[in-house]
Amino acid sequence: MLFYHFDLLDNFIKNDMITNLKQENENIKQITNLYHNKKMNLLSITTNMISLADGLNKANLDSFYETVSLLKNSFESLEAVQELTKKLEELLIETISLHDKSLENNWNEIKANLVEYNKQRDELANKMLAFEELNTSILNSAISLSLIASSRKKNKKLSSQVPEPEIVKQEVTKPDIPLGSHDNNTLVITEKEQKAYLPYYYSHVKEIFETSNNRYQTMQDVIEDLYVLPLERFKNSSLSRFKEAFCLVRNKEKGTITKALDLGLELMFKHNLNPIVISACRNLDELDIYLDCLEQDQLQDFSCFTIKFEVMPQVAKDERNAFLY
C-alpha cells in the first residue's frame, strides 16, 4: 500500500511519490523472484509425487488424489500471484512514466493509477496468504505420502531377500514390428512377453534420435527405450492412469503443469480406461477420440491406431475383453 487515506493522495503525489514508487517496484521484483522459487519447489514436489506413485498401493489412492489435488490448487494459486505481480509492476512503470512526461497534464491519470494500485496490492496480499495456506497443506501431505512410500519400499526390499523358486523361462517370439520410414499404427499388448509395443510417428523417432547427443546408437534403440514398455508399469491401474495422462500433457504436448495435473486427476478413477492406451496415444487428440468412442461404447470406431492383444491360451474370452477396456 502506497498511501493510507485518499485525502493524503495529493500530498503523496507532490512530495513522496517517485521515491516510493521506485522502492515499491523493487519490492514487487523481490516478490516475483520469491514466487518463482516457490514454483520451482512445487515442480520438485510434483516430480517426487510422480516417482512416489510406484511405491503406493490401492489403500493410498485417496491420499495420493488429495495430495495431487492440493498440488493443482497450489499451482493455480501461485499463477494468480504471479499474474498480479506482473500487472502491478506494469502499473508502477506506467505511473512513473506519466510523472516523467508531465505531472501536471497527467495528474488525474496518475491519481487513478495509484488508487487502482492500492486496491490491487491489497488483493495481492490476500492471494499470497491463500497460497501459503495451500503450500503448508501440500508440504504436510507430501511428507506423509513420502513416509508411506519409503516404508513400503523398505518392506519390499526385505521380502525380496527371501529366495524364490527357480522359474524356467520359455522362449517367446517378439511381435514383428519392423522399423521402416513409416509410422507404426499398432499398439501390441503381449502377455507372453509382458510388454506393450506402442505406436509411434517415424518423424518423432527420427527427431529424438538426431537430437539425443549420442544417447542412442540407432533409431531402433529409441523404439526399444521409449516405445516398448513392461506391463508391470501399469500394474496399479489408477495411479498409472494419472501418470500416463500427466506425461502425455507434459512430455508429448508440452502443456502446462496445471493442465497435466488436471487431466491426470480427471482420468485417475476412470476404471474402464486401460492406462496402456493413454501411454499409446501420441497426442491429446487421439486420447480425446478414444475417450469419445469409449463413452459411446463404440471402440470399433477408433481408428487412430489398431489395438492388438497377444494373450496366453488359457485366458478366457471375457477376460480378454475386460483387459481391452
Secondary structure, DSSP 4 states (H G I P E B T S, - for coil): ---S-GGGHHHHHHHTHHHHHHHHHHHHHHHHHHHHHHHHHHHHHHHHHHHHGGG--GGGHHHHHHHHHHHHHHHHHHHHHHHHHHHHHHHHHHHHHHHHH-TTTTHHHHHHHHHHHHHHHHHHHHHHHHHHHHHHHHHHHHHHHHHHHHHHHHHHHHHTTS------PPP-PPP-----SS-B-EEEEETTTTEEE--B-HHHHHHHHHTSTTS-SSHHHHHHHHSEEEGGGGSSHHHHHHHHHHHIIIIIS---HHHHHHHHHHHHT-TTS-HHHHHH-SSHHHHHHHHHHHHTT-GGG--SSEEEEE--TTS-HHHHHHHH-
